[in-house]
Amino acid sequence: MKEKNYWLETTTIPAGESCPLPERVDVAIVGSGVTGLSAARALAKRGAKAAVLEAETIGWGASSRNGGMVLTGMKLPVPTLISRYGRERVQRMYAASLASIDCVEQIVREEQIDCKFSRCGHLEVACKQAHFDAYAASAALIAREFGHQLRIVAKSDLASEIGSEIYYGGMVDEVSAGLNPAGFVAGLAVAARRAGAAIFDRTRVQAVQREGSNGGQRFHIRTSKGGLRAREVLLASGADTSDATPSLRKKIIPIGSYIIVTEVLSEELARELSPKGRMIYDSKHFLYYYRLTPDHRMLFGGRAAFFPESETTVRQSAEILRRGMVHVYPQLRNTKVEFVWGGTLDVAFDVMPHTGRSHGMYYSIGYAGHGVAIGTHLGTKIADVICGGPNDIPFDGIPFPDPPLGLRSGHTWALPLAGAYYKFLDWVS
Ligand SMILES: Cc1cc2nc3c(=O)[nH]c(=O)nc-3n(C[C@H](O)[C@H](O)[C@H](O)COP(=O)(O)OP(=O)(O)OC[C@H]3O[C@@H](n4cnc5c(N)ncnc54)[C@H](O)[C@@H]3O)c2cc1C
């Protein structure tokens, strides 16, 4: 078994610029994931001089490591969202989640990105009868409030969707999609450059200082490769947001998520496991998510260990996930696991995406394992706002609570307790 990201075996990640940093740019973007690169592409297309600064290689963070699920909806139940933010805003949030799938599809098509994008839909499967019983009300509410149709699948019909007998039923959303995330982020980087943006890899941002309006350049950015000035800064640094921007870092709970990928399955077995090739996740808090890869391997992920990724957590996770996979699919009992890797989710304390400005810098963060589509969409929208467009982003300006100390990035000693709490919730509810 290789402790390696399978997607990177299928993709060539482009290298960054070989030239020195420019002295001045219109917009400096910290981070080269889907958020930063979609913003860079959109800014460059509008004629702004944009530079992406990436501490590691292009797409190094969650954007190249994820499950490749391009999902509609939000993490929290709709009634919770409506009671927090009101109907009108939640309708706009849900519309943004649907628009984000179109946004990814449009970029893939326009830029001819080879990432095997497919509108395969997603399937949520119920781990308990009570979870299944709640699906009908949830689908009716979503149809009424947002005009979006989900389809309930009774246990007796579930074999048409999944080759597993452990679930109590499911709910299908045909609008969601799947892709190869490393292929997508690599293609986004190529597209951003083609439009005129510059991407500097191995360029860690160490500090951002606000200056007086120095010829329109309001920020000085110190990096491991020298300094530059920018009129605007966009923080698109996800779960890896560092001490360079402490006010944003303290908002994020970094939660480890891990993935295993099996050897290539026979076409017959692949079809039995997932007849429609859906993106699948279950109804628990401590959930499993899984799918077939385009070459018919089973990709199976979950929060096997709660701490952010390290060599030990990756190795432990491989075995935990293998057991989870065999519980779902006993057919895979003797199938070899060929890859395991991990990454870190950027989770806000209220489990919501957040955009806005902090100390004058734009940010977009907090996608909580649901960021491929919405991150791409929000990067594009923030680029419009920076270029003077109206700010109609529904996640902008909602309250952004600080997590308690012990869960915050850099101080995560209480994460195992939070993990135990969610496991307890899965047991009782
Ligand atoms: C294992 C795993 C599975 C997931 N599965 C899914 C899924 O199937 N579907 C889905 O929608 N979402 C999924 N997610 C979440 C999704 O991948 C993220 O929400 C999304 O990729 C975040 O994108 P981003 O551009 O905001 O941040 P990232 O992709 O994390 O990029 C941030 C970048 O900023 C860089 N950076 C940080 N600090 C600095 C600095 N000081 N200087 C320079 N650079 C810096 C980092 O190196 C990093 O490359 C998953 C995440 C993980 C970890």
The ligand as a Gaussian input file, in Angstrom:
#p B3LYP/6-31G(d) Opt

LIG

0 1
 C       -9.567000      14.194000       2.551000
 C      -10.521000      15.273000       2.118000
 C      -11.648000      14.913000       1.383000
 C      -12.539000      15.908000       0.959000
 N      -13.567000      15.543000       0.119000
 C      -14.354000      16.513000      -0.419000
 C      -15.305000      16.182000      -1.410000
 O      -15.411000      15.033000      -1.876000
 N      -16.107000      17.177000      -1.881000
 C      -15.984000      18.460000      -1.442000
 O      -16.742000      19.338000      -1.879000
 N      -15.040000      18.812000      -0.537000
 C      -14.204000      17.877000      -0.037000
 N      -13.217000      18.220000       0.821000
 C      -13.051000      19.656000       1.157000
 C      -12.431000      20.417000       0.003000
 O      -11.336000      19.702000      -0.509000
 C      -11.987000      21.795000       0.517000
 O      -13.093000      22.434000       1.123000
 C      -11.484000      22.695000      -0.597000
 O      -10.567000      22.018000      -1.418000
 C      -10.828000      23.936000       0.006000
 O      -10.234000      24.652000      -1.034000
 P       -9.414000      25.961000      -0.741000
 O       -8.925000      26.455000      -2.052000
 O      -10.217000      26.910000       0.074000
 O       -8.211000      25.508000       0.202000
 P       -7.025000      24.477000      -0.059000
 O       -7.249000      23.627000      -1.240000
 O       -6.760000      23.812000       1.235000
 O       -5.813000      25.427000      -0.432000
 C       -5.209000      26.287000       0.492000
 C       -3.742000      26.456000       0.107000
 O       -3.210000      27.561000       0.826000
 C       -1.846000      27.311000       1.043000
 N       -1.386000      28.163000       2.149000
 C       -1.806000      28.182000       3.439000
 N       -1.135000      29.113000       4.144000
 C       -0.281000      29.702000       3.282000
 C        0.695000      30.741000       3.420000
 N        0.922000      31.337000       4.595000
 N        1.394000      31.109000       2.337000
 C        1.169000      30.520000       1.124000
 N        0.281000      29.525000       0.946000
 C       -0.449000      29.123000       2.009000
 C       -1.814000      25.823000       1.386000
 O       -0.529000      25.271000       1.167000
 C       -2.878000      25.251000       0.449000
 O       -2.320000      24.701000      -0.740000
 C      -12.320000      17.270000       1.285000
 C      -11.197000      17.617000       2.024000
 C      -10.307000      16.638000       2.446000
 C       -9.097000      17.039000       3.223000

